[in-house]
Amino acid sequence: MRAQGMTLQAIADTLNAEGVPTLRGGVEWRPSSVQAAAGYKRPSRRGRRRADEGASRDNRA
């Protein structure tokens, strides 16, 4: 569904309308539970530098 361009909320609404139980046996899907069921993991920021970090340091006269 996500690959077809559906939002997490639209997927949750569809699952709720079809009466599909959540992974933990609940009765109501939420966007966050859809996201967890899809196995989404937030990308790691370790070792990454933000674009605005160090800008003032690099531009000193």
C-alpha positions in Angstrom: 0.0 0.0 0.0 2.8 2.4 0.9 4.5 1.6 -2.4 1.3 2.7 -4.1 1.6 6.1 -2.6 -0.9 5.7 0.3 -0.2 7.7 3.4 0.2 6.0 6.8 -3.2 7.4 7.8 -4.9 6.0 4.7 -3.4 2.6 5.3 -4.6 2.7 9.0 -8.1 3.7 7.9 -8.2 0.9 5.3 -7.0 -1.7 7.9 -9.6 -0.4 10.4 -12.4 -0.5 7.8 -11.5 -4.1 7.0 -11.4 -5.1 10.6 -7.8 -6.3 10.5 -6.4 -6.6 14.1 -3.2 -4.9 14.9 0.0 -6.9 15.4 -0.6 -6.8 19.2 -4.2 -7.9 18.9 -5.7 -4.4 19.1 -8.7 -3.2 17.2 -7.5 0.3 16.0 -4.7 0.9 13.7 -2.9 4.3 14.0 -0.3 5.7 11.6 2.5 4.9 14.1 1.4 1.2 14.3 1.4 1.0 10.5 4.9 2.4 10.5 6.1 -0.1 13.1 4.5 -3.0 11.3 6.2 -2.0 8.1 9.5 -2.2 9.9 10.5 1.5 9.5 13.5 2.6 11.4 14.5 6.2 11.7 17.8 6.8 9.8 20.8 7.2 12.1 22.4 10.6 12.4 25.6 9.4 13.9 28.6 10.8 12.1 26.5 13.1 10.0 27.1 16.8 10.2 24.2 19.2 9.8 24.5 21.7 6.9 24.5 24.7 9.3 26.9 23.3 11.9 30.3 25.0 11.8 29.3 27.6 9.2 30.3 30.5 11.4 33.5 28.8 12.3 34.4 28.2 8.6 33.5 31.8 7.6 35.7 33.6 10.1 37.9 36.4 8.9 
